[in-house]
């Protein structure tokens, strides 16, 4: 009887571990399918904000690469009719890029997004709230915060 009880507990624990692993795998797949395709349009909307145009002093926009903000996910994003550059920190250092953008903080769901974009070299942090309407990302509010 004791062996049967122990075997039952072992099977139950194994099933629970398997279910947790499948759940984590499912969540990762959903992030790939749902979140990653949203990143390009969100960053495009953030860069196109009219009030930020005075902060772009070069005809080349560089963004610090940080997963999931990678070149693969941002290949459609443009500024000044050119694709933005998405570079690793080592490449930014190597090229001595002084003014670049980096993602300070973010939270994205299917239909809303909170994003903080750091304009390194310009001394500002921009916070955005975006909502998705009719399959298009729109900025509902933003704040430009001077950094000290």
FENRAJO-V72030 format. One record per residue. N is the residue number from 1. SS is DSSP state (@ for helix, = for strand, . for the rest). OMEGA is omega in whole degrees, -180 to 180 (* if undefined). D_LAST is the distance of its C-alpha to the last C-alpha in Angstrom with 2 decimals. Layout:
n=N ss=SS omega=OMEGA d_last=D_LAST
n=N ss=SS omega=OMEGA d_last=D_LAST
This chain:
n=1 ss=. omega=-179 d_last=70.08
n=2 ss=@ omega=180 d_last=67.29
n=3 ss=@ omega=180 d_last=66.84
n=4 ss=@ omega=180 d_last=66.62
n=5 ss=@ omega=179 d_last=64.03
n=6 ss=@ omega=178 d_last=61.96
n=7 ss=@ omega=178 d_last=62.30
n=8 ss=@ omega=179 d_last=61.20
n=9 ss=@ omega=179 d_last=58.06
n=10 ss=@ omega=179 d_last=57.28
n=11 ss=@ omega=179 d_last=57.72
n=12 ss=@ omega=178 d_last=55.58
n=13 ss=@ omega=179 d_last=52.70
n=14 ss=@ omega=179 d_last=53.01
n=15 ss=@ omega=-179 d_last=52.92
n=16 ss=@ omega=178 d_last=49.77
n=17 ss=@ omega=179 d_last=47.97
n=18 ss=@ omega=-180 d_last=49.20
n=19 ss=@ omega=178 d_last=48.00
n=20 ss=@ omega=179 d_last=44.48
n=21 ss=@ omega=178 d_last=44.34
n=22 ss=@ omega=179 d_last=45.55
n=23 ss=@ omega=178 d_last=42.98
n=24 ss=@ omega=178 d_last=40.10
n=25 ss=@ omega=178 d_last=41.69
n=26 ss=@ omega=180 d_last=42.05
n=27 ss=@ omega=178 d_last=38.41
n=28 ss=@ omega=178 d_last=37.36
n=29 ss=@ omega=179 d_last=39.83
n=30 ss=@ omega=177 d_last=38.54
n=31 ss=@ omega=179 d_last=34.95
n=32 ss=@ omega=-175 d_last=36.37
n=33 ss=@ omega=-172 d_last=38.38
n=34 ss=@ omega=-172 d_last=36.11
n=35 ss=@ omega=-174 d_last=32.44
n=36 ss=@ omega=179 d_last=32.40
n=37 ss=@ omega=-179 d_last=34.14
n=38 ss=@ omega=-170 d_last=31.54
n=39 ss=@ omega=180 d_last=28.53
n=40 ss=@ omega=179 d_last=29.36
n=41 ss=@ omega=178 d_last=29.90
n=42 ss=@ omega=180 d_last=26.70
n=43 ss=@ omega=178 d_last=24.53
n=44 ss=@ omega=179 d_last=26.65
n=45 ss=@ omega=-180 d_last=26.00
n=46 ss=@ omega=-179 d_last=22.22
n=47 ss=@ omega=-177 d_last=22.34
n=48 ss=. omega=180 d_last=24.77
n=49 ss=. omega=-174 d_last=22.71
n=50 ss=@ omega=-176 d_last=23.44
n=51 ss=@ omega=-180 d_last=20.12
n=52 ss=@ omega=-171 d_last=18.42
n=53 ss=@ omega=178 d_last=20.98
n=54 ss=@ omega=-179 d_last=19.16
n=55 ss=@ omega=177 d_last=16.53
n=56 ss=. omega=-176 d_last=19.46
n=57 ss=. omega=-179 d_last=20.24
n=58 ss=. omega=179 d_last=22.79
n=59 ss=. omega=-180 d_last=25.93
n=60 ss=. omega=-180 d_last=25.18
n=61 ss=. omega=-179 d_last=22.85
n=62 ss== omega=176 d_last=22.10
n=63 ss== omega=177 d_last=21.27
n=64 ss== omega=-179 d_last=20.85
n=65 ss=. omega=177 d_last=24.03
n=66 ss== omega=-177 d_last=23.93
n=67 ss=. omega=7 d_last=26.98
n=68 ss=. omega=180 d_last=27.96
n=69 ss== omega=-175 d_last=25.80
n=70 ss=. omega=179 d_last=28.25
n=71 ss=. omega=-179 d_last=30.04
n=72 ss=. omega=-179 d_last=33.10
n=73 ss=. omega=-177 d_last=31.40
n=74 ss=. omega=-175 d_last=29.52
n=75 ss=. omega=180 d_last=32.37
n=76 ss=. omega=-176 d_last=32.88
n=77 ss=. omega=-179 d_last=29.33
n=78 ss== omega=172 d_last=29.23
n=79 ss== omega=-176 d_last=27.10
n=80 ss=. omega=179 d_last=28.79
n=81 ss=. omega=177 d_last=32.09
n=82 ss== omega=175 d_last=31.27
n=83 ss== omega=175 d_last=30.46
n=84 ss=. omega=176 d_last=26.90
n=85 ss== omega=177 d_last=26.62
n=86 ss== omega=-172 d_last=25.88
n=87 ss== omega=173 d_last=25.35
n=88 ss=. omega=-178 d_last=25.10
n=89 ss=@ omega=179 d_last=22.33
n=90 ss=@ omega=-180 d_last=25.06
n=91 ss=@ omega=177 d_last=25.97
n=92 ss=@ omega=178 d_last=22.44
n=93 ss=@ omega=-179 d_last=22.34
n=94 ss=@ omega=-179 d_last=25.93
n=95 ss=@ omega=-179 d_last=25.43
n=96 ss=. omega=177 d_last=22.25
n=97 ss=. omega=-177 d_last=20.52
n=98 ss=. omega=-178 d_last=17.11
n=99 ss=. omega=180 d_last=16.31
n=100 ss== omega=179 d_last=17.31
n=101 ss== omega=173 d_last=16.87
n=102 ss== omega=178 d_last=16.89
n=103 ss== omega=-179 d_last=17.86
n=104 ss== omega=180 d_last=15.36
n=105 ss== omega=-180 d_last=17.98
n=106 ss== omega=175 d_last=21.25
n=107 ss== omega=-176 d_last=24.49
n=108 ss== omega=171 d_last=27.45
n=109 ss=. omega=-179 d_last=30.91
n=110 ss=. omega=-171 d_last=33.86
n=111 ss=. omega=176 d_last=32.79
n=112 ss== omega=-175 d_last=29.18
n=113 ss== omega=169 d_last=25.81
n=114 ss== omega=-175 d_last=22.29
n=115 ss== omega=172 d_last=19.87
n=116 ss== omega=-177 d_last=16.17
n=117 ss== omega=-178 d_last=15.61
n=118 ss== omega=176 d_last=12.65
n=119 ss== omega=-180 d_last=12.74
n=120 ss== omega=-179 d_last=11.98
n=121 ss=. omega=178 d_last=11.93
n=122 ss=. omega=177 d_last=11.10
n=123 ss=. omega=177 d_last=7.42
n=124 ss== omega=172 d_last=8.75
n=125 ss== omega=-179 d_last=10.37
n=126 ss== omega=175 d_last=13.76
n=127 ss== omega=-178 d_last=15.92
n=128 ss== omega=165 d_last=19.62
n=129 ss== omega=180 d_last=22.82
n=130 ss== omega=175 d_last=25.88
n=131 ss== omega=179 d_last=29.54
n=132 ss== omega=177 d_last=32.54
n=133 ss== omega=180 d_last=35.26
n=134 ss=. omega=177 d_last=38.44
n=135 ss=. omega=178 d_last=37.11
n=136 ss== omega=179 d_last=34.11
n=137 ss== omega=-180 d_last=30.42
n=138 ss== omega=177 d_last=28.91
n=139 ss== omega=179 d_last=25.44
n=140 ss== omega=174 d_last=26.06
n=141 ss== omega=178 d_last=22.54
n=142 ss== omega=176 d_last=19.03
n=143 ss== omega=176 d_last=15.60
n=144 ss== omega=-175 d_last=12.90
n=145 ss== omega=175 d_last=9.48
n=146 ss== omega=177 d_last=6.53
n=147 ss=. omega=-179 d_last=3.78
n=148 ss=. omega=* d_last=0.00
